[in-house]
Amino acid sequence: MSFLRTIIGAGVPERPNGHGLGPCGLVPAQVQILSPASTMKKRVFLIHGWEGKPEGGWRPWLREELEKRGFEVLVPAMPDTNHPKMGAWVGHLAKIVSKPDEECYFVGHSLGCITILRYLETINKKVGGVVLVAGFTSSLGYKELEGFFKKPIVWEKIKIKCKKFAAVHSDDDPYVSLHYGDFFKKELNATVIVEHGRGHFSGHEDVNKLPIVLEQLLEMSK
């Protein structure tokens, strides 16, 4: 099956190396001296949604693909996934990340997206990039999700912490309309990707691979 894809936006930047001499008593040789920044491993955090689990859907595939390319990938089980609470989810993510930096990247699915955005509101460091898959900015009419949206989202705080965003949506998502992608573009200058026939990007819809997310992460982390 072929998928239609629409992309609005772009990506960007990166990094140096140094050289030094070999040990005394040996023929001088050029060796690479890595700066602290260049030795830091890029970390990617994959955050599942409401009633989700780390091993569900396309996350195992994405984890494997990223690890092949040298990323460290963390896929935490979010607390009480059937009855999510914003404080518990954001706190758990903060604990898992520990020390955020510009070598940190985040991928959220569904409720995982607002969890990442709420986390970015709380930190005072910049991160490398964020991919929002089927993200939304309201409770979608579900009482269980209202706690994540009681406070207005502080977009300015979020934009200071991260300059690279992508929002991935499907044209037949039964829960999340395409206008949320427009909203992320307006508020975060996100690259917006609309895929065809992917539903809510869930495993039970047979979405077990999501190459566009890998593409966006690789572009962001150049």
N, C-alpha and C positions, 0 to 999 in steps of 0.2 A: 504494500500500500504506500502510495506517495503522499506526503503532507505538504500543504500550502504553508508558506511562512512569510510573514510580513515583518520587516525590521525598520524601526524608526530610531535613529540616534547613532552613536559611535563609541569608540574606546580610546585609550592612550598609554603612557611613559616607560623609563628605567635606568641602568646601574653600571658602576666602574670596577676595575681590578688593579692591583699593584704588583710589582716584582721586586725580588731581592737576590742576595747571593747565597751560594751553597755553603756548607760547613767549612771551618778552617782546616788547612792541611790537605784538602781535596782540590781538584781542578774546579775553579769557580763555575758554577752552573746557575742558570736562571731558574728560579722557582717562583711559584705563584704565592703571594702573600694575600690572604683573604682578609678583607676588612671585617669588623664585627657584623656590619649590616649584611655583607654578602654570605656570611656563614649561617645566618638565621634561616631556619627552614620555614617555608610558607605553610601556614596552617589553614585548613578549611573546616568550618563547622556546619554540619547538615542538621537542620532543625525540622523535625516532623510536625504534623498538625494535630488537631483535635482527634482523639481516638486512634492516633497513628502510633507507629513503632519504628525503631531504628532500622530494622531489617525489611521494612515494607517497601513496595513499589520499586522505584528507580534508584533508591539510595544505595543499595549494595553495588549495583553496576557503576554508579558515579564514584563511589568510594574506590573501587578497584581501578578505574581508569585514572583517577587522580594519583593514587599511590604508585601506579606504574610510572608516573611522571615526576615522582619525587616529593609530592606533597604529603604532609602529615594530615590525616583526616580523622575528625572526631564526630561521632554520631550519637549524641547522648539520648537516653530515654528520658523524656520530659515527665515531670512528676504528675501523678494522678491524671493521666491523659484523658480519662473519660469525664472528669470533672475539673477542667483546667482553671487555674487561678493565676492572674497576671503576676502578682508578687512572687509566687512560687516559681513560675516559669522563667521570669526575668532573673530572679535570684540564682536559679540553677544554672542558667546560661552564663551569668557572671562568674560563678564558681568554676565552671568548666574552662572558660577562657582564661581566667586568672589575670594575666597581664596582656591587655590588648595592645597591638601595634600595627604598623602598616603592612606587615606580612600576614595579617589575619584576614580571611575572606569568609563570607557567610552565605549560606543558601537556605532559604526558608520555604516551606511548603504550607500553603493555606494559613492556619493559625500561627505557624512558625514564622511567618513574615512579620506580623505585628509584634511578635515577641522580640525579634531582632531589632526592629525600629524602636521599641520601647527601651531595649537595652542600650542602644546608641544614645538615647536621651540621657542616660545616667553616667556615661563615662567621660573622661577628659582627655582621651587620646584619640588619634586618628586611626582608622582601619583601612585596609586595602580596597575592599569592594563588597557589594551585596547583590545577590540574585534573588528576586522575589518570584516565586512560582505560585500562581493562583492566589496572589495576595489581595487583601481588602482592607478597608479603613472604617468599617462599621460592623455591628454585630450580625448583620444579615438576617435580623429578626429572631436570632436564637438567644434565649435568655441566658443560657450557659456561657455565652461569649461576651455578655454586656460589660463585665468587669474590665476587659481589655480596652474599652472605649469610653469609660466614664469621664476620663480627663481628655481634653483636646490633645491631639498629637502636636508636639512642638517641632515643626518641620525645620526651623532655623537651627535648632540644636543638632538635629540629625545631619543636616547638610554640612555643618562644620566638621563633623567626625568622619565623613566619607564623601568622596567626590565621584565615585563610580557606582552606579546602580543600573540594574537591568530588571525589567518586569516581564515575566513570561505568562501569557494567558492563552486560553483556547476559545475558539469561536463557538463552541457548544458546551461550555462549562454550565452545568445545571444550577450552580450556586453563586458563582462570581461573574458578574457582567463585565464586559469589556471596558466600561467607563472607568473602572478602577485603574486600568493601565494608563488611560489619559490623565487620571489624577496623579499617578506616580510621575508621569512625565512633567506635568505642570509643577509639582511641589519639589521633586528631586532631580529634575532633568534626566530622568531615567531613559535608557534605551528600552523601547517597548517592542516585544516580539509577540505576534499572534500566530499560534499554531492551529492547524485545522484538525478537528475531530479527535481531540485529546481529552475531552471531558474535564474532570477536575484533577487530571494527572495522577490518578490513584492506581494502585496495583490491581484492584478488582476490575478496573477498566483496561487491563492488560498494558498499562504504561509502565514497562519495566526497564526502559532505557530512555534517556532524555538528552540526546547529543547537544541540543542548543544550550543547555546549562553548562556543559563541559566547555563548549566553544566560548561562551561568555566569560567563564572563569579564566581560561587560558589567555584571552585577550586582556582582561583586567590585570592579570598578574605578570604581564610582559615587563 
